[in-house]
Amino acid sequence: IPTYIRADLLRESLISISRQTRPADQVIVVDDGSTDNTAAVVQDVFREFFPGAAWPFVRYIRRETNAGKSFAVNEGIAAAEMDLIWIFDDDDIADPRRLEAVVPYFEEDPDLDVVHTDAEFRDQIDVDPDGKVSPSGWKDRSFWYAVDVPDRDRFRWFLTGNRWFGISVIWRRSILSRLSDLETAFGPGPGYFWKRTWETEEGKIHAYENAWPFDPYLGRAQDYDFFMRLIWAGARSKAVNTTTVYARTHEGARGPGHALKDGDAVEQATADAEKWIFRKIYDRVPLEAIWPEEEGLAVAYVERAYALLLRGMWEKVAADLASVGQDVSGLRDVHIEALARMIDATFVPPDEFPADIRPHVLKARRQAIRIRDDWKRAT
């Protein structure tokens, strides 16, 4: 559990972990430089709700300098001694049957890498003495439903958004070795790509310790980035349609201490983070490694271009569409609909786009129309 100045909420989250019907093998709290009474709260909860537990079963790790969630998570992963990793947020609540519902899937299938579940969002979470979340006491409530997708389609499914709800996910530590093998190709050792590119960003902390596997450049969407990379590494996953976690909806600030954000600023920070993620995907992930070969690269380019459009990355949208050749026979109605949306997105007042972006928007429009018309003639 990474945490930063949320002592009261952290207490509730830790208590929900203590009430698991199948106890956790190890509980690690990584304090990312909190200035409140987090240390005292953790000590009190460990003493009261984890009686008799001692290091390394329960650990409190304090970082003296606040650097953001990715650093805290990476330090926790490095300290973990078990094969299954569950990263939980400091403001959410776990159902007491959470581990009981999920862990057996890993025991039954040694090749399974990831299990994700349904989740529930609430503005207020009331818990009874047994740790069960009350069915009442809330005003706003919504749901996240876990969905299984065939392995061959999983990465393309993620292109339009995160499909695993972060705190519902448990993953097998051994998948990191496969991820490391992929990413080592970009330099000497895991995380080299992130270290190298991150170092060039002005105003960012230039520290390499605990810079992998979560990308330290990201202040938002860290889970999304990490999950896409796991899928690239060939992670096998399973969806479990049981609500095992409850996410608290609140207006509290998010992000590292030097860049806390709330409201619209959180949305903008998330959009900026996704652009960074897709720059990495564009530069690093071969299309042939994502899309089934029999569908052809035209499909791959159109689908990736649409994902880039959603992030406002027009230069790369235009480049992908320009890469589509004359053979568009593999495209289907869904791809033509995506092209139509791309074309529609270009028909806005010219001043909607910065001057340096307008040429790419016009190029994207011309290429999208060309591909659409080629498809109509071919079909």
Order of alpha helices (4+ residues) and beta strands (2+ residues): beta-alpha-beta-alpha-beta-alpha-beta-beta-alpha-beta-beta-alpha-beta-alpha-alpha-alpha-beta-alpha-alpha-alpha-alpha-alpha
